[in-house]
């Protein structure tokens, strides 16, 4: 379990650095609330961007971004709504991005999927 957490934290660090180079302004990393945790919250071109980071050491089980299924999208939507309500920023456009990282011996493969999915309500 600790190895999985460490891999996730390393992936978030890599993703934050990658996003900064792309012009994102990081607001929060590992934002926690009673509903759970958002990996990265950033601003980019006037939008709030909720970034889910998925990290793997190989593609044997599929690409990292494939782990962001319907159930995860619904959870992330609930967390984003909580965040926006708690910060009183409901009038700001928002979107969901995914950073998919595969840590390979020859180097990290990093993919950014912007607007990866739409807000999913109840």
C-alpha positions as CSV (number, residue, x, y, z in Angstrom):
1,X,0.0,0.0,0.0
2,X,2.8,2.4,0.9
3,X,4.4,1.7,-2.5
4,X,1.2,2.7,-4.2
5,X,0.9,5.9,-2.2
6,X,4.5,6.8,-2.9
7,X,4.0,6.1,-6.7
8,X,0.9,8.3,-6.6
9,X,2.7,11.2,-4.8
10,X,5.6,11.0,-7.2
11,X,3.2,11.1,-10.1
12,X,1.5,14.2,-8.7
13,X,4.9,15.9,-8.3
14,X,5.8,15.1,-11.9
15,X,2.3,16.2,-13.1
16,X,2.5,19.5,-11.2
17,X,5.9,20.3,-12.7
18,X,4.6,19.3,-16.2
19,X,1.5,21.5,-15.8
20,X,3.5,24.5,-14.7
21,X,5.6,24.2,-17.8
22,X,2.4,24.2,-19.8
23,X,1.3,27.5,-18.2
24,X,-1.0,26.2,-15.5
25,X,-1.0,28.0,-12.1
26,X,-1.2,25.4,-9.4
27,X,-3.6,26.4,-6.6
28,X,-3.7,23.2,-4.5
29,X,-2.1,19.7,-4.5
30,X,-3.9,16.9,-2.6
31,X,-6.9,19.1,-1.6
32,X,-8.8,17.1,1.1
33,X,-12.4,17.6,2.2
34,X,-15.0,15.3,3.9
35,X,-15.8,13.7,0.5
36,X,-12.3,12.7,-0.5
37,X,-9.3,14.2,-2.3
38,X,-8.6,16.1,-5.5
39,X,-5.0,15.5,-6.8
40,X,-4.4,19.0,-8.3
41,X,-6.4,22.1,-8.6
42,X,-5.0,24.7,-11.0
43,X,-6.0,27.8,-13.1
44,X,-5.4,27.9,-16.8
45,X,-6.8,30.6,-19.2
46,X,-9.4,31.8,-16.8
47,X,-10.7,28.4,-15.9
48,X,-10.4,26.3,-12.7
49,X,-9.0,22.9,-13.7
50,X,-9.5,19.8,-11.6
51,X,-6.7,17.5,-12.5
52,X,-6.7,13.8,-11.8
53,X,-3.3,12.2,-12.0
54,X,-2.9,8.5,-12.9
55,X,0.5,6.9,-12.6
56,X,1.6,3.4,-13.7
57,X,4.9,1.6,-14.2
58,X,3.7,-0.2,-17.4
59,X,0.8,-0.4,-19.7
60,X,0.2,-4.1,-19.0
61,X,-3.2,-3.3,-17.4
62,X,-4.0,-0.6,-19.9
63,X,-3.2,3.1,-20.1
64,X,-3.4,5.1,-16.9
65,X,-6.2,7.3,-18.1
66,X,-8.4,4.3,-18.6
67,X,-8.7,4.1,-14.7
68,X,-10.8,7.3,-14.8
69,X,-14.2,5.6,-15.4
70,X,-17.7,6.7,-14.8
71,X,-17.6,6.0,-11.0
72,X,-14.4,8.1,-10.6
73,X,-15.8,10.9,-12.8
74,X,-18.9,11.1,-10.6
75,X,-16.7,11.2,-7.5
76,X,-14.4,13.9,-9.0
77,X,-17.5,15.9,-9.9
78,X,-18.8,15.8,-6.4
79,X,-15.4,16.9,-5.0
80,X,-15.2,19.8,-7.6
81,X,-18.6,21.0,-6.6
82,X,-17.7,20.9,-2.9
83,X,-14.5,22.8,-3.6
84,X,-16.2,25.5,-5.7
85,X,-19.0,25.9,-3.1
86,X,-16.6,26.1,-0.2
87,X,-14.5,28.7,-2.0
88,X,-17.6,30.6,-3.2
89,X,-16.4,30.5,-6.8
90,X,-19.5,29.0,-8.5
91,X,-19.4,31.6,-11.3
92,X,-16.0,30.6,-12.6
93,X,-15.7,28.2,-15.6
94,X,-14.2,24.8,-14.7
95,X,-13.1,21.6,-16.4
96,X,-11.6,18.2,-15.7
97,X,-8.2,17.3,-17.1
98,X,-6.3,14.0,-16.6
99,X,-2.5,13.7,-16.5
100,X,-1.5,10.1,-17.4
101,X,2.0,9.1,-16.5
102,X,3.7,5.8,-17.3
103,X,7.0,5.5,-15.6
104,X,9.3,3.6,-18.0
105,X,13.0,2.7,-17.6
106,X,13.8,5.0,-20.6
107,X,11.9,7.9,-19.1
108,X,8.4,9.0,-18.2
109,X,5.6,9.1,-20.8
110,X,3.3,12.0,-19.8
111,X,0.0,12.6,-21.5
112,X,-2.3,15.5,-20.8
113,X,-6.0,15.0,-21.6
114,X,-7.7,18.3,-21.5
115,X,-11.5,18.3,-21.0
116,X,-11.2,14.6,-20.3
117,X,-14.9,14.4,-19.2
118,X,-17.9,16.6,-18.4
119,X,-19.3,17.2,-15.0
120,X,-21.3,14.2,-13.9
121,X,-24.3,14.9,-11.6
122,X,-26.3,12.5,-9.5
